[in-house]
Amino acid sequence: MLDVTAFTKLRSNNETLRLRRLVSLSPQDAELRLRLAHRLLQALRTEEALDELRALIRLDPNNLAARKLREQAQRQYFERPGC
């Protein structure tokens, strides 16, 4: 039987995979890329989130939400242990 933490992690991984598939089908969809970047950042997959945010900002340079999330991701990246 899965405990609550394992179940939550599994659910999060499934959502991340689903979003990745959707982005691969619609790579020009800025909203999907933003949702994927949020999910990756929540999962502490900062470098992957930054990659998605860079792609998103190339698509939509004026996307304020993406720029703010990129700032947050950059802070998280540089505040990690070992930096």
Buried (B, 14 or more C-beta within 10 A) or exposed (E): EEEEEEEEEEEEEEBBEEBBEBBEEEEEBBEBBBBBBBBBBEBEBBEBBBBBBBBBBEBBEEBEBBBEBBEBBBEBBEEEEEE
